[in-house]
Amino acid sequence: MPPQQKAFYFAITTVFLWSTVATAFKLSLLHLSPLQLLFYANLASTLTLLLLLLFEGRIGQLRSLRWPQFRRGFLLGLLNPLLYYLVLFKAYDLLPAQEAQPINYTWAITLSLLSVPLLGHRLTGKELLSILVSYAGVVVIVTHGEPFSLTFSSLPGVALALVSTLIWAVYWIYSTRGSLDPVIALFLNFATALPLVALLVWATSTFYPLDFRGIAAAVYVGVIEMGIAFVLWLKAMRLTSSTVKIATLIYFAPFLSLILIHFILGETIRWSSVAGLVLIVAGNLIPRWRMPVTQNQG
């Protein structure tokens, strides 16, 4: 199979897997607290990434890591998974999935904003337009299509969903500066954060007895969202000859997710959720838009 075709299949599989996780979040939160969900998902993801490294014969690379790399992995692990997913899961706990999920897709816009103070980046006109369009979509979603009503399903939930994009953007900026292989770096983040997550559960909650359905959904989140999907996406990006074409496929995931949210969770999808999501996706795509080049004839 040609590399580009493999890349396409990996990307499509990843998009489908990502489209399922919002539903899995809500199913797990029916039976677990956000912190309990984080613990079992973190545990599952750590084991999944460890098995992937064993399968690929790269486990020996862990033994060659030095203390600064472990320290960096731990510090980034405080952002992801600990802080990011804890905030995100709490947002899902407070909001309907059809609201929390689209807001999460504004992280790329948050990344553009943070690149100004953290990286010294200057926003272009396209980037400013993309920010306005995307956050207009957020307003449409959270106000249920009535932006002047100032009524929300949960204002704290909306705030947490937006804060989660901030945490992820900060994590993304600093994680991409590292020299480690991405899978090993992610394993370090999750493995070093796991004891602290366990300590928080022990101090504030309980590990058991818990509903099996909640744990099963949490394990699914850890294996798929935090493990396999990430690795498949990396493979797709490495094999493709056009990262733009592959990266654009990601925006099918939130629309597929709305379908699953409706049929599995039973949420009635509002027109405002769809319209807001369209604006958010459009905002994300604006910086990539290129004016067609025309030649003067005659």
Buried (B, 14 or more C-beta within 10 A) or exposed (E): EEEBEBBBBBBBBBBEBBBBBBBBBBBBBEBBBBBBBBBBBBBBBBBBBBEBBEEEEBBEBBEEBEEEBBEBBBEBBBBBBBBBBBBBBBBBBBBBBBBBBBBBBBBBBBBBBBBEEEEEBEBEEEBEBBBBBBBBBBBBBBBBBEEEEEEBBBEEBBBBBBBBBBBBBBBBBBBEEBEBEBBBBBBBBBBBBBEBBBEBBEEEBEEEEBEEEBBBBBBBBBBBBBBBBBBBBBBBBEBBEEEEEBBBBBBBBBBBBBEBBBEBBEBEBBEBBBBBBBBBBBBBBBBEEEEEEEEEEE
